């Protein structure tokens, strides 16, 4: 079972806002996972992008994995097909100096 809640907050200057969040049951699915390398080591800062299969040119979300290689997307729409792409840059980046 998934649980969720959302709210808005607009604090004033010098104000500390305290709240209690009560999670409610949420039937919408979510996707959680871990990106690992060929040695089963977690991969941090890998880009994970999720697309609806019926709209492959428009991502519905993108994020980078944390230091444990973990990511989470949600909520998703039940019964819809999603395409998930994972990318990790490992090549060296060279700065191009331009003379003006």
Buried (B, 14 or more C-beta within 10 A) or exposed (E): EEEEEEEEEEEEEEEEEEEEEEEEEBEEBEBEBEBEEEEEEBBBEBBBBBBBEEEEEEEBBBEEBBEEBBBEBBEBEEEEEBEEEEEBEEEEEEEEEEEE
